[in-house]
Amino acid sequence: MQRIDDIRDAVAKALEERGFDNRKFLGEIRDGQRDDGPYMIGALACAQLCRMEVAAE
């Protein structure tokens, strides 16, 4: 799996690209304070699925 810091940054960047501009919230995502939130849970699940697909090949 990718490093958790990379996933946090990717989630924050994706939200920014979609027009989300709450800097405090984005900073909390990047700092790991929102790992139990829906954005990070979804990203971690996706990363795990991608990892499983690569292992199956």
TINUKE-209752 format. One record per residue: chain; residue number from 1; x negated, y, z negated of N, C-alpha, C, O in turn; residue in three letters. Coordinates in Angstrom, 2 decimals, padded with zeros to 5 digits. Atoms other than C-alpha are relative to their C-alpha. Layout:
residues N
PT|cadena|num|nxx|nyy|nzz|caxx|cayy|cazz|cxx|cyy|czz|oxx|oyy|ozz|residuo
PT|A|NUM|X|Y|Z|X|Y|Z|X|Y|Z|X|Y|Z|ALA
...
//
This chain:
residues 57
PT|cadena|num|nxx|nyy|nzz|caxx|cayy|cazz|cxx|cyy|czz|oxx|oyy|ozz|residuo
PT|A|1|-000.85|-001.18|000.00|000.00|000.00|000.00|-000.89|001.24|000.00|-002.01|001.24|-000.52|MET
PT|A|2|000.74|-001.25|000.01|-001.11|003.52|000.58|-000.18|000.47|-001.44|000.53|000.05|-002.35|GLN
PT|A|3|000.18|-000.59|001.33|-002.41|005.44|-002.35|001.25|000.80|-000.36|001.82|001.48|000.49|ARG
PT|A|4|-001.21|-000.68|000.46|000.45|006.84|-004.41|-000.07|001.50|000.25|000.94|002.12|000.56|ILE
PT|A|5|000.15|-001.44|-000.25|-000.96|010.37|-004.03|000.33|000.34|001.45|000.91|001.38|001.73|ASP
PT|A|6|-000.30|-000.23|-001.42|-000.71|010.05|-000.25|001.50|-000.07|000.26|002.04|000.70|001.05|ASP
PT|A|7|-001.45|000.14|-000.17|002.90|008.91|-000.49|000.71|001.21|-000.59|001.64|001.74|000.02|ILE
PT|A|8|-000.60|-001.20|000.60|003.79|011.76|-002.84|-000.14|001.20|000.92|000.82|001.94|001.13|ARG
PT|A|9|000.24|-001.13|-000.89|002.23|014.27|-000.47|000.84|-000.12|001.27|001.37|000.87|001.76|ASP
PT|A|10|-000.81|000.21|-001.21|004.01|012.74|002.54|001.47|000.33|-000.27|002.14|000.92|000.58|ALA
PT|A|11|-001.39|-000.31|000.35|007.37|012.99|000.76|000.18|001.51|-000.11|001.14|002.05|000.44|VAL
PT|A|12|-000.10|-001.45|000.16|006.76|016.63|-000.19|-000.09|000.70|001.36|000.67|001.63|001.63|ALA
PT|A|13|000.13|-000.60|-001.33|005.62|017.48|003.35|001.25|-000.22|000.84|001.69|000.69|001.55|LYS
PT|A|14|-001.21|000.28|-000.76|008.66|015.78|004.87|001.16|000.89|-000.46|001.94|001.37|000.37|ALA
PT|A|15|-001.04|-000.89|000.51|010.97|017.78|002.61|-000.23|001.44|000.47|000.72|002.13|000.85|LEU
PT|A|16|000.33|-001.35|-000.47|009.15|021.01|003.53|000.37|000.17|001.47|000.91|001.20|001.87|GLU
PT|A|17|-000.29|-000.07|-001.43|009.51|020.23|007.25|001.49|000.08|000.26|001.92|000.59|001.30|GLU
PT|A|18|-001.45|-000.04|-000.13|013.25|019.84|006.72|000.60|001.26|-000.61|001.83|001.39|-000.70|ARG
PT|A|19|-000.47|-001.28|000.49|013.47|023.31|005.21|000.18|000.10|-001.51|000.65|001.12|-002.01|GLY
PT|A|20|-000.10|-000.05|001.45|013.38|022.42|001.52|-001.13|000.87|-000.52|-002.30|000.60|-000.24|PHE
PT|A|21|001.05|-000.93|000.39|011.53|025.27|-000.15|-000.08|000.25|-001.51|-000.58|001.29|-001.94|ASP
PT|A|22|000.10|-000.13|001.46|011.83|024.72|-003.91|-001.42|-000.42|-000.41|-001.69|-001.60|-000.61|ASN
PT|A|23|001.43|000.25|000.27|008.09|025.03|-004.71|-000.22|-000.77|-001.30|-001.10|-001.62|-001.37|ARG
PT|A|24|000.15|000.69|001.28|008.51|023.87|-008.31|000.29|-001.50|000.17|-000.48|-002.34|-000.30|LYS
PT|A|25|-000.39|001.39|-000.23|010.28|020.67|-007.25|-001.05|-000.73|000.85|-001.44|-001.85|000.53|PHE
PT|A|26|001.01|000.61|-000.87|007.77|019.97|-004.47|-001.30|-000.23|-000.76|-001.96|-001.25|-000.57|LEU
PT|A|27|001.19|000.16|000.84|004.91|020.51|-006.92|000.15|-001.17|-000.96|-000.80|-001.90|-001.22|GLY
PT|A|28|-000.24|001.12|000.91|006.52|018.06|-009.33|-000.10|-001.34|000.73|-000.59|-002.32|000.17|GLU
PT|A|29|000.16|001.23|-000.80|006.71|015.46|-006.56|-001.48|-000.29|000.18|-001.93|-001.42|-000.04|ILE
PT|A|30|001.44|000.20|-000.24|003.04|015.97|-005.73|-000.75|-000.36|-001.28|-001.74|-001.09|-001.23|ARG
PT|A|31|000.66|000.29|001.29|002.09|015.81|-009.45|000.43|-001.33|-000.61|-000.11|-001.73|-001.64|ASP
PT|A|32|-000.45|001.28|000.52|003.94|012.52|-009.97|001.08|000.09|-001.06|001.38|-000.90|-001.72|GLY
PT|A|33|-001.04|-000.17|001.01|006.64|013.95|-012.20|001.38|-000.43|000.51|002.34|-000.45|-000.26|GLN
PT|A|34|-001.29|000.39|-000.60|009.41|012.80|-009.83|-000.06|-001.40|000.60|000.71|-001.71|001.52|ARG
PT|A|35|000.14|001.35|-000.57|008.32|009.20|-009.16|001.26|-000.85|-000.17|001.44|-001.83|000.55|ASP
PT|A|36|-001.21|000.77|000.22|011.66|007.94|-010.49|001.20|000.60|000.74|002.34|000.15|000.55|ASP
PT|A|37|-001.08|-000.64|-000.76|013.69|010.18|-008.17|000.27|-000.73|001.31|-000.54|-001.55|001.74|GLY
PT|A|38|-000.40|000.73|-001.22|015.48|009.03|-005.02|-000.97|000.15|001.17|-001.14|-000.79|001.94|PRO
PT|A|39|000.93|-000.17|-001.13|012.95|010.51|-002.58|-001.21|-000.93|-000.15|-001.60|-001.59|000.81|TYR
PT|A|40|001.18|000.84|000.21|009.99|008.69|-004.12|000.36|-001.47|-000.03|-000.39|-002.29|000.50|MET
PT|A|41|-000.40|001.41|000.02|011.87|005.45|-004.75|000.19|-000.49|001.43|-000.25|-001.59|001.77|ILE
PT|A|42|-000.18|000.36|-001.41|012.88|005.40|-001.08|-001.32|-000.12|000.74|-001.53|-001.04|001.52|GLY
PT|A|43|001.30|000.03|-000.68|009.36|006.20|000.09|-000.83|-001.20|-000.43|-001.49|-001.83|000.39|ALA
PT|A|44|000.76|001.15|000.49|007.81|003.53|-002.12|000.58|-001.31|000.53|-000.16|-002.24|000.86|LEU
PT|A|45|-000.63|001.20|-000.57|010.34|000.95|-000.94|-000.37|-000.15|001.47|-000.67|-001.26|001.92|ALA
PT|A|46|000.38|000.03|-001.42|009.60|001.86|002.68|-001.45|-000.42|000.17|-001.77|-001.23|001.04|CYS
PT|A|47|001.42|000.37|-000.08|005.85|001.61|002.10|-000.18|-001.48|-000.28|-000.99|-002.14|000.37|ALA
PT|A|48|000.10|001.42|000.33|006.31|-001.82|000.52|000.51|-000.85|001.16|-000.10|-001.87|001.49|GLN
PT|A|49|-000.52|000.75|-001.14|008.46|-003.02|003.43|-000.98|-000.01|001.16|-001.19|-001.04|001.80|LEU
PT|A|50|001.00|-000.07|-001.08|005.87|-001.82|005.93|-001.17|-000.92|-000.31|-001.69|-001.59|000.58|CYS
PT|A|51|001.11|000.88|000.41|003.20|-003.66|003.97|000.38|-001.46|000.19|-000.45|-002.26|000.64|ARG
PT|A|52|-000.45|001.39|-000.14|005.26|-006.86|003.97|000.07|-000.40|001.47|-000.26|-001.53|001.82|MET
PT|A|53|-000.08|000.30|-001.42|005.85|-006.63|007.73|-001.38|-000.24|000.59|-001.55|-001.12|001.42|GLU
PT|A|54|001.36|000.16|-000.51|002.14|-006.26|008.41|-000.57|-001.33|-000.48|-001.25|-002.02|000.29|VAL
PT|A|55|000.50|001.26|000.54|001.33|-009.22|006.16|000.62|-001.20|000.70|-000.01|-002.24|000.83|ALA
PT|A|56|-000.70|001.11|-000.65|003.89|-011.38|007.97|-000.50|-000.25|001.41|-000.30|-001.34|001.96|ALA
PT|A|57|000.46|000.15|-001.39|002.28|-010.81|011.37|-001.18|-000.91|000.12|-001.68|-001.13|001.23|GLU
//
